[in-house]
Amino acid sequence: MEDKETLETGARAAFSGGFTRVCVMPNTNPPLDSPESIRFIIEKTIDLPVKIFPIGAITKNQRGTEITEIGEMVTAGAVAVSDDGLPVQNGQVLRYAFEYAKKYGVPVINHAEDICLRNEGVMNESPVSTRLGLPGNPDISESVMVHRDLEIADYCNGRIHVPHVSTRKSVDLIRQYRAKGHNVTAEVTPHHIGLTEERILDYDTNAKVAPPLRSSSDREALIEGLMDGTIDCIATDHAPHTIEEKEMDFINAPCGMIGLESAFGLCHTVMTNAGASSEDVIQWLTKGPASVMGWKMEALEIGKLAEIVIIDTKKKWM
């Protein structure tokens, strides 16, 4: 929706945050579910200040039923496949996605959420949700789907990338599968490592995201997962909305939070306080995502093009 963000404004937000490459998810209008739509994004963004890589939809119109022409989309320039925030509930459809994506060397990224277990939940299911009188989304809505997706990926010997992990149970599952040598990567968001469900105590709709902000224990597990290598990288899950939408009541306000401009500052503060180095944080925001997507990071050499960001770690802003 252009009243929320355009390719140009999104690219400028990324540029302001120090990013030189970003992936655009297929939840556009119309969805990125065809080779033509993939080519359109590439052609439309060629002159923007950051390099934009399209991710193609797993299913047509992101409806979760009919698989897209994954091979043709990859040939056109798609770097992965995902239905973004609409999890593929049909296991057989997801199996097809893994099998096709494997042939073309791209990862499958499935929003890990069992929508039946989520029910009408709008925040983490916990004593906090009870106190606020808001319907809760239990942590098992994520971990059950993570387990299913890992099993299907393992059966197909496919590449799975688990997006925006938010629960301790999911981190434990990913750690177990990685220990067995499975081809799995995962990410966390700045807001999930920086905030907890307590941020919603005043019904702040800016903190309404999907998956929801979880408990302090979950947040600690995400940080531990980054530190021990269970989680590969940090991705913003940048999702802007209009002021009018976010001023709605908590039940009806949309999920999503902006994150491109503030990602490094937030992540650097949180993770260095947890014992990580500045170099670690930079790697989680650069080399980590590049490795997941299969991008080669060029060495910094005379005569070669370079992607350089200058960071003042002492500067503060509000």
ABEGO torsion letter per residue (X at the ends): XAAABBAAAAAAAAAAAGBABBBBBAABOBBBABAAAAAAAAAAAAABABBBBBBBBABBGGAGABBBBAAAAAAAGBABBBAEABBBABAAAAAAAAAAAAAAGBBBBBBBBBAAAAEABABBBBAAAAAAGBBBBBAAAAAAAAAAAAAAAAAAGBBBBBBGBABAAAAAAAAAAAAAGBBBBBBBBAAAAABBAAAAAAGBAAABBOBBBBBAAAAAAAAAAAAAGABABBBAGBBBBBAAAAABBAAABBBEBBAAAAAAAAAAAAAAAAGBBAAAAAAAAAAAAAAAAGBBBBBBBBGBBBBBBBBBAABBBX
